[in-house]
Amino acid sequence: MFLKKFIIVKYLIFFLFFCSFGINANEINVLQFQNAKKLIDDKEYQEAISILTPLAENNFPSALLEMGKIYDYGKGTNIDYPKAMDLYIKAAKLGNPEAHQRIGDLYNFGDGVDINQSKAMEWYLKAAELGDPGAHRIIGLLYDFGDGVDINHSKAMDWYLKAVELGDPEAHRRIGVLYYFGDGVDVDYSKAMDWYLKAAELEDPEAHQRIGTMYYYGDGVDVDYSKAMEWYLKAAELDDPEAHRRIGKLYEFGDGVDVDLDE
């Protein structure tokens, strides 16, 4: 109770301070939210929660969404899927596109609810209608892998392309994968590389790893273990787990480097 009162008082002080400079309430909310997002990036979850809580209580949609993620992933607190769902639903009712997608995820993976891919698709489609890039990509993935729908690579491509138009990095990579394996299109390593490079420019970790793998096997390019290592290292810096394994493989077999089993 004391902590909650402290948070409210702190928020009021902040509010009054900025009001004195002629900044309106919505601008203050945005500034507060941006501060909270930075704290989350820095893993200062409790401080972020102290900022987000009053914003969420005042029905600021982005804060409701972010608090939902905190409970969804257990950032600084225990995972609580029912709380996450409740917060996502409140944000969705206020028109937040990503909140619709997150509700779809809960149904898709059965987090706190029974798996229901039909409901998941409904929520993803609502999110897509509102312009959420991730929802377009996820619908593409459902068609790509046949999760709750028949496999349809043409529809997957259509949804990936829509996600690309909205700037989704992973969608660029997924199109590259379709061309690499020839799913719904002819195998085309050149186009696969083009799409992987676009995804890599947008800091997609797996795209870096897949480019490295194309150089490793010589898919559409000359075999080049040095370039493979360069791309794997970039992917590893972005925390791609497969890249770490592939770097180890290069050292294990001495491909482009001296054999080093310790590495």
Secondary structure as GFF3:
##gff-version 3
##sequence-region A 1 263
A	DSSP	alpha_helix	2	19	.	.	.	ID=ss1
A	DSSP	alpha_helix	25	41	.	.	.	ID=ss2
A	DSSP	alpha_helix	45	57	.	.	.	ID=ss3
A	DSSP	alpha_helix	61	73	.	.	.	ID=ss4
A	DSSP	alpha_helix	81	93	.	.	.	ID=ss5
A	DSSP	alpha_helix	97	109	.	.	.	ID=ss6
A	DSSP	alpha_helix	117	129	.	.	.	ID=ss7
A	DSSP	alpha_helix	133	145	.	.	.	ID=ss8
A	DSSP	alpha_helix	153	165	.	.	.	ID=ss9
A	DSSP	alpha_helix	169	181	.	.	.	ID=ss10
A	DSSP	alpha_helix	189	201	.	.	.	ID=ss11
A	DSSP	alpha_helix	205	217	.	.	.	ID=ss12
A	DSSP	alpha_helix	225	237	.	.	.	ID=ss13
A	DSSP	alpha_helix	241	253	.	.	.	ID=ss14
###
